[in-house]
Amino acid sequence: MSSMDGRTRGRVDGKVIIVTGAASGLGLADARRLVEEGAQVVMTDIDDRGADLAADLGAVFVHQDVADEASWPALMTQVESTFGRLDGLVNNAGIAPIATIESLTTDVWRKTMAIHLDGTFFGCRAAIPLMRTSGGGSIVNMSSTAALIGLASYLAYSTAKGGIRAMTKSIAIHCRQEGLGIRCNSIHPGSISTPMVHHALKELVGVDLMAEEDPEQTRRAMGIGEPLDVANMVLFLASDESKHMTGAELVIDNGDTVV
Ligand SMILES: NC(=O)c1ccc[n+]([C@@H]2O[C@H](COP(=O)([O-])OP(=O)(O)OC[C@H]3O[C@@H](n4cnc5c(N)ncnc54)[C@H](O)[C@@H]3O)[C@@H](O)[C@H]2O)c1
């Protein structure tokens, strides 16, 4: 779209948006797409390779463990002092340990809940006051189709993703009741080609996707999506194009959960 001054405007022009877990996979694709469409993006991760990736994109990198409660108010203080506002938060950081009800350890259960559930809760709670003073905002919580169907090999993961789905709707209704102008939606991808899924393919079906002669062709043949498929949905939810949407759960799975 062009403005009166002839400058091309992006779909999230001028918005300040935090993306967690942005040093890899979906978070990195989200950050790239948001920057392309004019946002000022703050990428956070425990993996400091995110610093170079952020510099390449023209984004800011902050080292953060989303399960660390104290990291969140510190992040909001940094964002406010750097940009003076916050318009979007993409709670994307995650792990996907492979374990069933019979093999899952208590430590792995607690770590999975800490990153997904504590991390998403801390993030939403910390972001809302700054979004409120910025005039509103959009929170995007990364859930999964694992929240919608049973997955024997991902007991902790699917439980946590189901919690994120319910948390999202409760936050959405609270923000609507309070008239905060803050929207909160969840995204539910099926299998998308990222390091997380490459690891799962090796462990569960013995396929080393990245070692295939033509990984893209194999990816398509296996019905696996690409990170851009999810990043385009994140962009839409972060933009004002979705201004009438809150509490929604958006499935991106090539129809896997409806067959
Ligand atoms: N790839 C898929 O098919 C798929 C499907 C559904 C949902 N998801 C969800 O999308 C999100 C991103 O997954 P991905 O596939 O890009 O995985 P990925 O492993 O490629 O990336 C995950 C990122 O999260 C970071 N991270 C892990 N623990 C963290 C913590 N405590 N604090 C901050 N950062 C942390 C990692 O360092 C990594 O950079 C996850 O929440 C995942 O559950 C992925």
The ligand as an ORCA input file, in Angstrom:
! r2SCAN-3c Opt
* xyz 0 1
  N       7.535    -26.933     13.766
  C       6.317    -27.382     13.945
  O       5.845    -28.261     13.199
  C       5.456    -26.857     15.047
  C       4.116    -27.274     15.080
  C       3.281    -26.777     16.079
  C       3.763    -25.892     17.007
  N       5.080    -25.524     16.965
  C       5.530    -24.586     17.976
  O       6.181    -23.503     17.363
  C       7.163    -22.971     18.255
  C       8.497    -22.885     17.532
  O       8.920    -24.199     17.191
  P       9.987    -24.516     16.051
  O       9.431    -25.637     15.278
  O      10.385    -23.262     15.375
  O      11.166    -25.100     16.957
  P      12.740    -24.772     16.997
  O      13.296    -25.802     17.911
  O      13.284    -24.640     15.628
  O      12.802    -23.334     17.686
  C      12.444    -23.149     19.033
  C      13.227    -21.969     19.577
  O      12.816    -21.763     20.942
  C      13.985    -21.495     21.702
  N      13.759    -21.813     23.113
  C      13.643    -23.029     23.695
  N      13.502    -22.901     25.017
  C      13.505    -21.569     25.285
  C      13.382    -20.797     26.473
  N      13.251    -21.383     27.675
  N      13.421    -19.449     26.374
  C      13.587    -18.851     25.168
  N      13.730    -19.523     24.018
  C      13.689    -20.870     24.073
  C      15.061    -22.383     21.082
  O      16.369    -21.958     21.442
  C      14.747    -22.218     19.602
  O      15.441    -21.123     19.040
  C       7.173    -23.888     19.476
  O       6.346    -23.355     20.486
  C       6.562    -25.155     18.933
  O       5.993    -25.943     19.928
  C       5.931    -25.981     15.999
*
